[in-house]
Amino acid sequence: MAMNFEIPTKVKAWVYREHGDVANVLRLDPEYEVPEVQEGQVLVKVIAASINPIDNMRVNGVFELPGFAFPAVPGYDLAGIVVKVGREVKELNVGDEVYGFTWHAKKHGTLVEYTAVEESFLALKPKKLSFEEAASLPVALKELASLTASPSLSWGGAGGVGTLAIQLAKQVFGASRVAATSSTGKLDLLKSLGADLAIDYTKVNFEDLPEKFDVVYDAVGQSERAVKAVKPGGSVVSIVGYVKELPPPAFFFEATSDHSTLEKLKPFLENKKVKPVIDPKSPFPFSQAIEAFSYLQTGRATGKVVIHPVP
């Protein structure tokens, strides 16, 4: 049965009109215009969103996509309900519960009540996941099967991407051995996610260990250290090295997702082989987005920082 939603013309959104520190430039706009749905897009009523370090870098102006324009709404990860479909939308329908990662977003992010998203960046939300859980997941590491089947190390294993990288390497791609780093209090979490070796970075410099790895995921941004933990012929995959030249064999990899990636992950999410990890302080209410950013910037988050409910 067809569903109809009453869509407002103006909504609440967190907006920045200049680059700078989040606390100084991010403001709640109660009359942000709902974006027009373009060809191949759907309009999503955002129910939950999560934030990543790159969101802070975009607000600061450290990282910027071509075609960016002010005013802009931060945020890439979302889960919500499709309320309108544009021309050439093939699979999604009004009323579908979806989740996705709007990497393409030049100004319309996810910290807003309604946002327009390309169908190709969305997938149906796994039925067994809440909106908060689904919103924490879309920043999946895409197409790394050739790397993650080998013994790997996740540096920054307790963060939003690290917790997912451990599970993908072990449960999805069948890595023969996975090591990960964290502070003392988070070692048990790493083991529960599938890490064969949990390294306490407050006591051990992982690059000094005799064991070396075929691939190191650097979610911290210190590839100069990470390359010392790699076997000859191995690689360092940095997800935070976009603004600097990386030492070989390190390279930058965009932590991103699209429809096909999310669909591939769905069976593992449904059978709980891959589980969302949400920071215990989450969810932050929509009105406390700045506090959520401040907490993320401390580097102490365990898993993803989620914002819910979005009004």
Disulfide bonds with the S-S distance in Angstrom:
none
